[in-house]
Amino acid sequence: MTIPLTSRLIADQPEYLSPDEAAAMIPGMTKGALAGLRFTGKGPKYRKPTARTVIYEKSEVIEWIEASARRGTAQDAVA
């Protein structure tokens, strides 16, 4: 079975989230807190396609969450 090229292209496209959608993926996160993390460079990667638009790639938000995994309170992030 051959998948049409247009279907493959659509399937390969990343899913982008608004700041509200990205914040909703993280329990306790607010849009304002996410903006603060953007300002300090400590949040997930984001894109700014226009001067007033910020978007996040869903897979990168998940990677950022996973990178914060800890095994104990005295440890840095688990590798």
C-alpha distance (Angstrom), angle and dihedral (degrees) to the residues before:
residue distance angle dihedral
M1 . . .
T2 3.79 . .
I3 3.79 120.5 .
P4 3.81 111.9 -140.2
L5 3.80 114.8 -110.0
T6 3.81 92.7 -118.4
S7 3.81 91.0 55.1
R8 3.80 91.2 49.9
L9 3.80 91.7 49.1
I10 3.80 92.1 50.4
A11 3.82 91.6 47.2
D12 3.81 90.7 51.3
Q13 3.81 93.8 53.1
P14 3.81 115.1 107.0
E15 3.78 117.8 -118.2
Y16 3.79 112.0 -118.1
L17 3.79 125.4 -155.0
S18 3.77 133.5 -158.9
P19 3.82 117.1 -125.1
D20 3.83 88.5 -101.0
E21 3.81 91.5 53.0
A22 3.81 92.6 45.6
A23 3.82 91.6 49.2
A24 3.82 90.2 49.3
M25 3.83 89.4 59.7
I26 3.81 90.7 61.4
P27 3.81 116.6 64.1
G28 3.80 110.5 -124.2
M29 3.82 94.3 10.4
T30 3.79 119.9 129.0
K31 3.78 130.6 -162.1
G32 3.82 88.4 -113.2
A33 3.80 93.5 51.3
L34 3.79 89.3 49.6
A35 3.82 89.2 52.1
G36 3.81 88.7 52.2
L37 3.80 90.6 52.1
R38 3.81 89.3 50.4
F39 3.80 89.9 52.0
T40 3.81 93.1 51.5
G41 3.81 94.1 40.1
K42 3.81 92.2 -121.4
G43 3.80 99.5 111.7
P44 3.77 133.0 80.2
K45 3.81 119.1 -63.1
Y46 3.78 113.0 -85.2
R47 3.77 139.8 -174.7
K48 3.76 130.0 -135.5
P49 3.82 107.9 -159.0
T50 3.81 91.1 171.1
A51 3.78 133.8 17.6
R52 3.81 91.6 -98.3
T53 3.80 102.1 32.8
V54 3.81 125.8 87.3
I55 3.80 121.6 -178.4
Y56 3.79 134.4 175.7
E57 3.78 128.2 -151.1
K58 3.81 105.9 -123.7
S59 3.82 94.5 -137.1
E60 3.83 90.6 53.4
V61 3.81 91.8 51.3
I62 3.81 88.6 52.6
E63 3.83 90.9 47.9
W64 3.82 90.1 50.7
I65 3.82 90.9 50.7
E66 3.82 91.5 47.9
A67 3.82 91.4 48.7
S68 3.81 88.7 61.3
A69 3.84 93.4 63.3
R70 3.81 114.4 133.6
R71 3.80 133.6 -172.8
G72 3.79 96.4 -160.5
T73 3.79 141.2 -0.7
A74 3.82 93.5 -102.6
Q75 3.81 94.4 55.0
D76 3.74 134.6 89.0
A77 3.78 118.3 -134.0
V78 3.80 115.5 -45.9
A79 3.79 113.1 -111.8
